[in-house]
Amino acid sequence: MSHPPHHIKMIVMGIVVAVVGMPGSGKSEVVRVFEEQGFYRVYFGEPVFDRLKKEGLEVNEKNERLIREKMREEGGMGIMAKLSIPKIEEFLERGNVVVESMYSWGEYKILRKKYRDRFRVVAVYASPKTRYSRLSIRNVRPLSFTESENRDYSQIENLHTGGPIAMADFIIINEGTLGELKKSTEELIRNSITNLS
């Protein structure tokens, strides 16, 4: 078996994993486990904060939504993916990347087209009943049952979040404890995430 000459640098290509799911499913916790396992995190909400800063607007939910909608009007539903690619590329030179807050079908298509077999989607699933219960008792911006349901409908109808979830390569069921979710995620990373043929 021949080996490459010493002067040829072997390029290690990392993978890009997007964690998707509905509000209250446990996405942020799953992303945290990926980070603990050495993945570099790219947050799709960052371009919104950059724009808020640039326009001198206060960071709050109302302004975030306003700017996010404005950016999508200007650049299409995949704008957050387009703006985040330079950071993804930078991190891929060092290792694997986990993407947080990929919502839209447009964002999914951009990353799938660019990274092909190096792109993985992990969907975190919890039933509406479980999610609404979690959202009602969280510390920051707790939501009522009706608010949670409205948010679900809005995300599915306006952001087309159903597409990336339906196209997921892996599904983590999160109906139990935080410890169980962490264990499931660690097992997925260890056994499956890099082996997708």
Wavefront OBJ file of the C-alpha trace (Angstrom):
o trace
v 0.000 0.000 0.000
v 1.495 3.359 -1.006
v 1.530 6.304 1.386
v 1.256 9.977 0.391
v 4.552 11.870 0.290
v 5.391 13.648 3.572
v 5.048 17.093 2.020
v 1.376 16.515 1.145
v -0.805 17.757 3.993
v -3.691 15.428 4.797
v -6.918 17.418 5.069
v -9.271 16.329 7.825
v -12.833 17.172 6.871
v -15.188 17.775 9.772
v -18.923 17.192 9.793
v -21.755 19.684 10.301
v -24.578 18.607 12.615
v -27.760 20.692 12.854
v -29.946 20.103 15.912
v -33.645 20.738 15.181
v -36.932 20.386 17.022
v -39.978 22.274 18.230
v -39.894 24.744 21.177
v -39.361 22.942 24.490
v -38.060 19.731 22.889
v -34.599 20.077 24.476
v -32.519 21.301 21.523
v -30.272 23.585 23.599
v -29.437 20.756 26.003
v -28.496 18.479 23.095
v -26.309 21.222 21.568
v -24.587 21.606 24.963
v -23.701 17.880 24.988
v -22.244 18.179 21.460
v -20.098 21.088 22.696
v -18.933 19.019 25.680
v -17.896 16.326 23.172
v -15.668 18.808 21.316
v -17.966 20.181 18.600
v -17.689 23.880 17.715
v -21.051 25.668 18.078
v -22.470 27.983 15.410
v -25.596 29.845 16.499
v -27.925 30.906 13.654
v -29.325 33.717 15.796
v -25.990 35.537 15.858
v -26.497 37.507 12.601
v -29.690 38.932 14.170
v -27.762 40.182 17.210
v -25.070 41.620 14.914
v -27.739 43.522 12.990
v -29.421 44.777 16.195
v -26.065 46.127 17.343
v -25.387 47.728 13.963
v -28.798 49.454 13.969
v -28.423 50.501 17.614
v -31.504 48.609 18.769
v -32.058 47.162 22.218
v -31.821 43.382 22.476
v -35.302 42.116 23.313
v -37.745 39.582 21.864
v -39.755 42.203 19.951
v -36.707 43.730 18.227
v -35.173 40.302 17.555
v -38.352 39.168 15.780
v -38.571 42.454 13.861
v -34.967 42.218 12.610
v -35.233 38.477 11.890
v -38.301 39.030 9.714
v -36.676 42.015 7.998
v -33.552 39.973 7.208
v -35.637 37.115 5.808
v -37.577 39.551 3.637
v -34.313 40.964 2.277
v -32.325 37.745 1.897
v -34.846 34.908 1.771
v -35.663 32.139 4.245
v -32.131 30.751 4.083
v -30.384 33.998 5.021
v -29.179 32.829 8.466
v -27.480 29.819 6.865
v -25.833 31.983 4.191
v -24.527 34.451 6.782
v -23.278 31.648 9.058
v -21.319 29.676 6.423
v -18.040 31.651 6.891
v -18.031 30.762 10.602
v -18.916 27.113 9.849
v -16.036 26.963 7.352
v -13.624 28.482 9.872
v -14.528 25.895 12.517
v -14.472 22.979 10.051
v -10.745 23.568 9.615
v -10.369 22.681 13.299
v -12.979 19.939 13.739
v -16.692 19.167 13.802
v -19.474 21.760 13.997
v -22.884 21.748 15.696
v -25.467 24.246 14.419
v -28.017 25.662 16.853
v -31.295 27.344 15.821
v -31.600 26.076 12.256
v -35.348 26.400 11.722
v -36.395 26.882 8.123
v -36.566 24.579 5.139
v -34.553 27.192 3.210
v -31.698 26.958 5.734
v -31.781 23.164 5.579
v -31.525 23.128 1.774
v -28.539 25.500 1.756
v -26.556 23.401 4.244
v -27.546 20.099 2.600
v -26.471 21.362 -0.834
v -23.153 22.719 0.453
v -22.057 19.904 2.776
v -23.842 16.873 1.275
v -22.611 13.683 3.014
v -20.826 15.746 5.684
v -24.157 17.174 6.883
v -26.275 15.502 9.580
v -29.592 16.539 11.077
v -30.539 15.457 14.593
v -34.193 16.012 15.544
v -35.075 16.201 19.223
v -38.665 15.065 19.694
v -41.013 15.495 22.625
v -44.819 15.395 22.486
v -46.712 18.713 22.556
v -48.049 17.839 26.029
v -44.507 17.357 27.397
v -43.145 20.435 25.656
v -45.968 22.748 26.745
v -45.529 21.593 30.323
v -41.793 22.418 30.150
v -42.416 25.792 28.509
v -44.938 26.764 31.196
v -42.413 26.362 34.047
v -39.204 27.667 32.481
v -37.512 30.669 34.123
v -37.160 32.872 31.048
v -40.346 33.791 29.132
v -42.679 31.026 30.406
v -45.562 30.334 28.005
v -49.167 29.310 28.573
v -50.618 26.280 26.749
v -52.270 28.568 24.163
v -49.081 30.605 23.638
v -47.068 27.404 23.153
v -49.577 26.034 20.656
v -49.652 29.338 18.739
v -45.859 29.362 18.620
v -45.823 25.815 17.224
v -48.325 26.712 14.508
v -46.399 29.884 13.642
v -43.087 28.028 13.330
v -44.590 25.277 11.176
v -46.595 27.612 8.921
v -44.232 30.608 8.659
v -40.761 29.107 9.136
v -41.521 25.681 7.630
v -39.772 23.991 10.564
v -41.477 20.682 9.785
v -39.245 20.033 6.761
v -35.856 19.779 8.536
v -37.449 17.677 11.317
v -39.008 15.308 8.753
v -35.657 14.974 6.948
v -33.656 14.236 10.108
v -30.966 11.556 9.920
v -31.339 10.789 13.634
v -34.125 11.272 16.186
v -33.676 11.628 19.939
v -36.882 11.066 21.944
v -36.878 13.385 24.945
v -39.814 12.448 27.162
v -37.761 11.750 30.292
v -35.165 13.416 32.486
v -32.272 15.689 31.580
v -29.887 12.894 32.544
v -31.576 10.486 30.128
v -31.397 13.086 27.344
v -27.688 13.620 27.966
v -27.033 9.860 27.917
v -28.999 9.393 24.648
v -27.076 12.243 23.006
v -23.691 10.939 24.150
v -24.558 7.472 22.784
v -25.614 8.968 19.445
v -22.364 10.932 19.138
v -20.254 7.936 20.131
v -21.980 5.283 18.008
v -23.725 6.862 15.044
v -23.136 10.523 14.244
v -19.926 10.161 12.245
v -20.978 6.927 10.518
v -23.610 7.907 7.997
v -23.169 6.246 4.626
l 1 2 3 4 5 6 7 8 9 10 11 12 13 14 15 16 17 18 19 20 21 22 23 24 25 26 27 28 29 30 31 32 33 34 35 36 37 38 39 40 41 42 43 44 45 46 47 48 49 50 51 52 53 54 55 56 57 58 59 60 61 62 63 64 65 66 67 68 69 70 71 72 73 74 75 76 77 78 79 80 81 82 83 84 85 86 87 88 89 90 91 92 93 94 95 96 97 98 99 100 101 102 103 104 105 106 107 108 109 110 111 112 113 114 115 116 117 118 119 120 121 122 123 124 125 126 127 128 129 130 131 132 133 134 135 136 137 138 139 140 141 142 143 144 145 146 147 148 149 150 151 152 153 154 155 156 157 158 159 160 161 162 163 164 165 166 167 168 169 170 171 172 173 174 175 176 177 178 179 180 181 182 183 184 185 186 187 188 189 190 191 192 193 194 195 196 197
